[in-house]
Amino acid sequence: MNGSYKMIALDIDGTLLSSGYTISRRTRQALRKAMEAGMIVTLATGRFWGSALRIARSIPVNAPVVSNDGALIKDVYTGEELYSRPLPLELARHTLEKAQKYPSLQVKIFLKDIILFAGPSYKKAQLGRIFHFARKFTLPGFINYVRDFVLVPAESVGNLKRALSLLKEAPTKVVVSGEPEEVEAFSRELSGELGEKIYITTSVKNSIDILEGSVSKAKGLEVLSGLLGIKREEIIAVGDNFNDLEMIKFAGLGVAMGNAPEAVKQRADFVTARNDEDGVALLVEKVLSSKEHEQNIQVSDKIEFYT
């Protein structure tokens, strides 16, 4: 680790946010100090743009944000679209057609301004999750969850056949969830048919994200850093799940959270503390300390400095 890093790109869920859907005071203070020290702070998330936007403004970040697993980059304050790589309409429609073979599958179609949900009522499903995880939520966390997942623009469209009839534009991504065996079988079938035309990743158990083949958080960071004049080796990327792997490998310093799967930790340069233990704050504080003292800390490929 050295003091030459210029940008920190953070995943949101499981990384920046605690399990109770809040950002700790210590994390906010650390990010503010990073920006005061001249660093760029941004987000690289799989979330729908509208959901990512609230988090970005609440920090507030000082750069455009990578959303939809890298498929969309927009300016947080002007709304200007800087980069977009949607899943081609014919591939999206093919995905929905194939999904009809698997009874348990539910599909979320991320358009730029709304989510179409094929399955049970979207809002009822999200409210059900709230009640399931109620013990984890403080009042601020409850409010944040409702804002980010219940009050986002979303429409329940019924079954997949109706979703197909309504899909008229290329989505940024398609999210498929259901019984584990069916999700796995569907993923294998779709990958076998479409190959490199699509990119499949995951950040939630029993759920996959399907994107255009060149899309990833790493590609999003590559585009954004190019726009900002920042070199790859000057980027710190922090994440907790498999959809973060590409950007963790891409960045000059790839950091996994302590709550990340072991396979993600093994590919990271560093492993910080868990999201419920101020892992992001601890990392940023260490980076700022290195910058302040102009230190170049020699590290091996695999170091856990917080466990």
C-alpha positions as CSV (number, residue, x, y, z in Angstrom):
1,M,0.0,0.0,0.0
2,N,1.3,3.5,-0.8
3,G,0.2,7.1,-0.6
4,S,-0.4,7.5,-4.4
5,Y,-4.0,6.4,-4.6
6,K,-6.4,8.9,-6.0
7,M,-9.8,7.2,-6.2
8,I,-11.8,4.9,-3.9
9,A,-14.6,2.9,-5.5
10,L,-17.0,1.3,-3.0
11,D,-19.6,-1.4,-3.4
12,I,-22.8,-0.5,-1.4
13,D,-24.5,-3.6,0.0
14,G,-22.3,-5.6,2.3
15,T,-19.5,-3.1,2.0
16,L,-20.4,0.5,2.6
17,L,-23.7,-0.3,4.4
18,S,-24.0,-2.3,7.6
19,S,-26.3,-5.3,7.7
20,G,-28.9,-2.9,9.1
21,Y,-28.7,-0.7,6.0
22,T,-26.9,2.3,7.6
23,I,-23.6,4.0,7.0
24,S,-21.7,4.4,10.3
25,R,-20.5,7.8,11.5
26,R,-16.9,6.6,11.5
27,T,-17.2,5.6,7.8
28,R,-18.8,8.9,6.8
29,Q,-16.0,10.8,8.6
30,A,-13.3,8.7,7.0
31,L,-14.8,9.3,3.5
32,R,-15.1,13.0,4.1
33,K,-11.5,13.2,5.2
34,A,-10.4,11.3,2.1
35,M,-12.2,13.8,-0.1
36,E,-10.7,16.7,1.9
37,A,-7.3,15.1,1.2
38,G,-8.0,15.3,-2.6
39,M,-9.2,11.8,-3.2
40,I,-12.1,10.9,-5.4
41,V,-14.8,8.8,-3.7
42,T,-17.4,7.0,-5.8
43,L,-19.7,4.0,-5.8
44,A,-19.6,0.9,-8.0
45,T,-22.8,-1.1,-7.4
46,G,-25.2,-3.6,-8.8
47,R,-28.1,-1.5,-7.7
48,F,-30.7,0.2,-9.9
49,W,-29.6,3.8,-10.6
50,G,-32.4,5.5,-8.5
51,S,-31.5,3.4,-5.5
52,A,-27.7,4.1,-5.9
53,L,-28.4,7.8,-6.3
54,R,-29.8,8.2,-2.8
55,I,-26.8,6.6,-1.2
56,A,-24.4,8.6,-3.4
57,R,-25.9,11.9,-2.4
58,S,-26.1,11.0,1.2
59,I,-22.3,10.7,1.5
60,P,-22.1,12.8,-0.7
61,V,-19.6,11.4,-3.3
62,N,-17.5,13.8,-5.5
63,A,-17.6,11.8,-8.8
64,P,-20.0,10.1,-11.1
65,V,-21.3,6.7,-10.0
66,V,-21.1,3.2,-11.6
67,S,-24.4,1.4,-11.2
68,N,-26.2,-1.7,-12.6
69,D,-22.9,-3.8,-12.2
70,G,-21.1,-1.4,-14.6
71,A,-23.8,-1.0,-17.3
72,L,-24.6,2.6,-16.5
73,I,-22.5,5.6,-15.3
74,K,-24.2,8.9,-14.5
75,D,-23.4,12.2,-12.9
76,V,-25.0,12.2,-9.4
77,Y,-25.8,15.9,-9.5
78,T,-26.7,16.7,-13.1
79,G,-28.1,13.3,-14.1
80,E,-25.9,13.3,-17.3
81,E,-25.4,9.9,-18.7
82,L,-21.7,9.3,-19.3
83,Y,-21.8,5.6,-20.3
84,S,-24.4,3.0,-21.0
85,R,-24.1,-0.6,-22.2
86,P,-27.5,-2.2,-22.0
87,L,-28.3,-5.9,-22.6
88,P,-29.5,-6.0,-26.3
89,L,-33.2,-6.4,-26.5
90,E,-33.1,-9.6,-28.4
91,L,-30.9,-11.2,-25.8
92,A,-33.1,-9.9,-23.0
93,R,-36.2,-11.4,-24.7
94,H,-34.4,-14.7,-25.2
95,T,-33.5,-14.7,-21.5
96,L,-37.2,-14.2,-20.5
97,E,-38.3,-16.9,-23.0
98,K,-35.9,-19.4,-21.6
99,A,-36.8,-18.5,-18.0
100,Q,-40.4,-19.6,-18.6
101,K,-39.3,-23.3,-18.6
102,Y,-38.4,-23.0,-14.9
103,P,-41.5,-22.7,-12.6
104,S,-39.8,-21.1,-9.6
105,L,-38.0,-18.3,-11.5
106,Q,-38.8,-14.7,-10.9
107,V,-37.3,-11.9,-13.0
108,K,-36.5,-8.3,-12.4
109,I,-35.9,-6.2,-15.5
110,F,-33.8,-3.1,-14.8
111,L,-34.7,-0.4,-17.3
112,K,-33.1,3.0,-16.9
113,D,-36.1,4.6,-15.0
114,I,-38.1,1.7,-13.7
115,I,-37.9,-2.0,-12.6
116,L,-40.3,-4.5,-14.2
117,F,-41.0,-7.4,-11.9
118,A,-42.3,-10.7,-13.2
119,G,-43.5,-12.8,-10.3
120,P,-45.4,-11.9,-7.1
121,S,-46.0,-8.3,-6.3
122,Y,-42.7,-6.5,-6.1
123,K,-43.6,-4.3,-3.2
124,K,-45.2,-7.1,-1.3
125,A,-42.0,-9.2,-1.8
126,Q,-39.8,-6.3,-0.5
127,L,-42.1,-5.7,2.5
128,G,-41.9,-9.5,3.2
129,R,-38.1,-9.2,3.3
130,I,-38.4,-6.3,5.8
131,F,-40.5,-8.4,8.2
132,H,-38.1,-11.3,7.8
133,F,-35.0,-9.2,8.7
134,A,-36.8,-6.9,11.1
135,R,-34.5,-7.7,14.0
136,K,-31.5,-6.3,12.1
137,F,-33.1,-2.9,11.4
138,T,-32.9,0.2,13.5
139,L,-35.4,2.9,12.6
140,P,-32.9,4.7,10.2
141,G,-32.1,1.3,8.6
142,F,-35.8,0.5,8.2
143,I,-36.3,3.9,6.5
144,N,-33.3,3.4,4.2
145,Y,-34.5,0.0,3.2
146,V,-38.0,1.2,2.3
147,R,-36.6,4.2,0.4
148,D,-34.1,2.0,-1.6
149,F,-36.2,-1.1,-2.3
150,V,-39.9,-0.4,-1.7
151,L,-40.3,3.2,-3.0
152,V,-38.1,2.8,-6.1
153,P,-40.0,3.1,-9.4
154,A,-41.2,-0.5,-9.9
155,E,-44.1,-2.3,-11.6
156,S,-45.3,-5.8,-11.1
157,V,-46.3,-7.1,-14.5
158,G,-47.6,-10.6,-13.7
159,N,-46.0,-13.5,-15.4
160,L,-43.0,-13.8,-17.8
161,K,-45.3,-14.0,-20.8
162,R,-46.7,-10.6,-20.0
163,A,-43.3,-9.2,-19.2
164,L,-42.2,-10.3,-22.7
165,S,-45.1,-8.5,-24.3
166,L,-44.2,-5.3,-22.4
167,L,-40.4,-5.3,-22.9
168,K,-39.8,-2.8,-25.7
169,E,-36.4,-1.4,-24.8
170,A,-33.0,-2.9,-24.0
171,P,-32.6,-3.2,-20.2
172,T,-29.5,-2.4,-18.3
173,K,-29.7,-5.9,-16.7
174,V,-32.0,-8.8,-16.0
175,V,-32.0,-10.3,-12.5
176,V,-33.3,-13.9,-12.2
177,S,-33.9,-15.6,-8.8
178,G,-35.7,-18.7,-7.6
179,E,-35.0,-22.2,-6.3
180,P,-31.2,-22.9,-6.3
181,E,-31.3,-25.9,-8.6
182,E,-33.4,-24.0,-11.2
183,V,-31.3,-20.9,-11.0
184,E,-28.2,-23.0,-11.5
185,A,-29.7,-25.0,-14.4
186,F,-31.0,-21.9,-16.1
187,S,-27.6,-20.1,-15.8
188,R,-25.9,-23.1,-17.4
189,E,-28.4,-23.3,-20.2
190,L,-28.2,-19.6,-20.9
191,S,-24.4,-19.5,-20.8
192,G,-24.2,-22.5,-23.1
193,E,-26.5,-20.8,-25.7
194,L,-25.2,-17.2,-25.5
195,G,-21.6,-17.6,-24.5
196,E,-19.7,-14.3,-24.4
197,K,-22.7,-12.3,-25.6
198,I,-23.7,-12.1,-22.0
199,Y,-22.0,-11.7,-18.6
200,I,-23.5,-13.5,-15.6
201,T,-22.6,-12.6,-12.1
202,T,-24.1,-12.8,-8.6
203,S,-24.3,-10.9,-5.4
204,V,-27.3,-12.5,-3.7
205,K,-27.9,-16.1,-2.9
206,N,-30.1,-18.0,-5.4
207,S,-30.0,-15.0,-7.8
208,I,-28.0,-14.1,-10.9
209,D,-27.5,-10.9,-12.8
210,I,-27.4,-11.1,-16.6
211,L,-25.7,-8.2,-18.5
212,E,-24.3,-7.5,-21.9
213,G,-21.1,-9.5,-22.4
214,S,-18.6,-6.7,-22.0
215,V,-20.1,-5.3,-18.8
216,S,-18.6,-5.5,-15.4
217,K,-17.8,-3.2,-12.5
218,A,-14.2,-3.4,-13.7
219,K,-15.2,-2.1,-17.1
220,G,-17.2,0.6,-15.4
221,L,-14.2,1.7,-13.4
222,E,-12.0,1.6,-16.5
223,V,-14.4,4.0,-18.3
224,L,-14.9,6.3,-15.3
225,S,-11.2,6.5,-14.4
226,G,-10.4,7.3,-18.1
227,L,-12.9,10.2,-18.0
228,L,-11.3,11.5,-14.8
229,G,-7.7,11.0,-15.9
230,I,-6.9,8.5,-13.2
231,K,-4.6,5.5,-13.8
232,R,-5.6,2.0,-13.0
233,E,-2.8,1.7,-10.3
234,E,-4.3,4.8,-8.6
235,I,-7.6,3.1,-7.9
236,I,-8.8,1.3,-4.7
237,A,-11.8,-0.9,-5.2
238,V,-13.7,-2.4,-2.3
239,G,-16.3,-5.1,-2.4
240,D,-17.8,-8.1,-0.7
241,N,-19.2,-10.5,-3.3
242,F,-18.7,-12.2,-6.6
243,N,-19.9,-9.3,-8.7
244,D,-17.0,-7.3,-7.2
245,L,-14.3,-9.7,-8.2
246,E,-13.5,-8.1,-11.6
247,M,-13.0,-4.7,-10.1
248,I,-11.0,-6.0,-7.2
249,K,-8.6,-7.6,-9.7
250,F,-8.6,-4.5,-11.9
251,A,-7.8,-1.9,-9.3
252,G,-4.3,-1.0,-8.1
253,L,-5.5,-2.0,-4.7
254,G,-8.3,-4.6,-4.5
255,V,-9.9,-4.9,-1.1
256,A,-12.3,-7.6,0.1
257,M,-14.5,-7.1,3.1
258,G,-14.2,-9.5,6.0
259,N,-17.7,-10.7,5.3
260,A,-16.9,-11.6,1.7
261,P,-16.9,-15.3,0.6
262,E,-13.5,-16.9,0.9
263,A,-13.1,-17.1,-2.9
264,V,-13.3,-13.3,-3.1
265,K,-10.9,-12.8,-0.2
266,Q,-8.3,-15.0,-1.9
267,R,-8.3,-12.8,-5.0
268,A,-7.9,-9.5,-3.1
269,D,-4.7,-7.7,-2.2
270,F,-6.1,-6.9,1.3
271,V,-9.0,-8.0,3.5
272,T,-10.4,-5.4,5.8
273,A,-12.9,-5.9,8.6
274,R,-16.5,-6.8,8.1
275,N,-19.2,-4.3,7.0
276,D,-20.6,-4.4,10.6
277,E,-17.1,-3.6,12.0
278,D,-16.3,-0.4,10.1
279,G,-14.3,-2.2,7.5
280,V,-14.4,0.6,5.0
281,A,-13.5,3.2,7.6
282,L,-10.5,1.2,8.8
283,L,-9.3,0.8,5.3
284,V,-9.6,4.5,4.4
285,E,-8.0,5.6,7.7
286,K,-5.0,3.4,6.8
287,V,-4.8,4.8,3.3
288,L,-4.9,8.4,4.6
289,S,-2.2,7.6,7.2
290,S,0.0,6.2,4.4
291,K,-0.6,9.4,2.4
292,E,0.1,11.7,5.3
293,H,3.4,10.0,6.1
294,E,4.3,9.4,2.4
295,Q,4.8,5.8,3.2
296,N,5.3,3.0,0.7
297,I,4.3,-0.2,2.6
298,Q,5.6,-3.3,1.0
299,V,3.0,-6.1,1.1
300,S,2.7,-9.6,0.0
301,D,-0.1,-10.6,-2.4
302,K,-2.4,-11.9,0.4
303,I,-2.6,-9.9,3.6
304,E,-5.4,-9.6,6.0
305,F,-4.8,-6.5,8.1
306,Y,-8.1,-6.6,9.9
307,T,-9.9,-9.8,10.9
